[in-house]
């Protein structure tokens, strides 16, 4: 039962692990945050403190409560310690199937068969991840979007053996910590969000591959038109507001001209071959000096924090 969950086992201190740990701590849960080394734990705790300070700067937490929130998060370096008293597990280690299978198989011996295991994989099969578990019904995907402390959505994806109870409990827990869970009817590569994101990226790459427009024009179109509209109305809501007759008419001539390639874009292949992997290497589609990365990340974070404040007020709940 939801009321029985008091302590969370958070496996991972990398890109999203600290944000997930903080999200549970903000909701009042005790968190065992697991990292393989003391250095990774220290890095994770430092990142959590930085995020919490940003929340304080924007009035999203009470300054006097910050020490108590930090005290709820306990860093550990062994799986036995990670599972001590844990009633729910969320994993966010590297996107490697065998690593995920191994860590879940190892922790299973430290808990009861009823403890739900969740993975924040961004696209791996829940059935495959749970393959080495004795109690496969306990396993579900709970995909937090990055940055998890700011993005409300979590995709809940059942595997072939996932029990209804595991889905319901996970969904209720996510709602309790302030998230907006969506439950898929069945597993599919990329779930919902990445399927939509990569369909859009495929067309964006096709536009520059075929010389229709520049990358700058594509990004500007998204930031100053589509992105702003889609932040308040989803594709089906937008279609209804536009008029389905109009959508049908445009579809009749536009769809056949859109990209349907199953191959990696030539532009993308070339960049990868040249070692231009994006901000982390200093260049990708654009040049990324350190100050530019800092500035755009701050702009994105400030915008997401503004949205988080609106979410707390039910800004998008027009149906209620």
C-alpha positions, 0 to 999 in steps of 0.5 A: 500500500502507498501508506506503507512506503516510507523509504526510497532506494535511489540507485544512481548518482549520475545525470538524473539520480540526484534530481530524483533523490531530491524529488522524493526528499522534498515530498518527505521521504527518506532516501538511500542514494546509492553510488559505487564510490564515495566520490560519486556520493559526494558529487551527488550530494553536492548536486542536490545542494545546488538544485535545492539552492536554486529552488530557494532562490526562486521561492520554491522551498522554505529556507528553514527546511533546507537542512531537514530536506538534505538530512533525508538523503543518505549516501551509501556505497553498498547495495545492502545499505541501499536496500536497508528499510527500502519500500520502493526502488528507483534506478537510474544507472547507465543505459546498459541492459546487462548492468541494469539486469545485474543490479536488480538481480543483486538487490532482490535478495535484500527485500520482500517479494512485494517491494516494487522495482522501477527503472528510469530507463529512457527506452530499454524494454522493461521485460528485458530488464526484469529477465533475471528477476525471480519476481518479475511482476514487481518490475516496472519502468518509471521514466523520469525526464531530465531534469527530473526535479523540474519536468513533471512527466514520468512515463510508467511502462509495464513489462510482459509480467508486470502486475497491476498492483505494481503499476497502480502503486508506482503511479500513486507514489509518483502523484504523491511526489508531485509528478504527472505520470502517464501509463502506457498500455504496453511496452514500446521502444522509446515509450511515448516521449522519445518516439515523438521526439525522434520523429520530429528530429528525423524530419528536422534533419531531413529539412537540412539534409535536403536543403529546405532550410538551415538548422538555425531556421529549424530551431527558430521555428521550434522555439518561437512557434511550435514549442510555445504552442505545444507547451500548453496544448498537446498534438491532439488538443492542437488538432481539435483547436485547428479543426480536424477538417483542416488537419485532414486536408493538409495531411492529404498532400503533406504526409507523402512528402515527409521523411520516412527514412530508417537510416541515420541522417548523413549530417548526423553521421558526419558529425559523429564521425568527426567527433563533434558530439555536441556541447560535451565536446565543444561542438556539434551542430553548433559551436559550444564554448563553456559560457554558451553552455552555461547561459543556455542551460540557465535559460532553460532551467529558469523557464522550467522553474517558472513552469513548475510554479505554474504547475503547482497552481494547476495552470494547465488543468483546464478540464477541471 
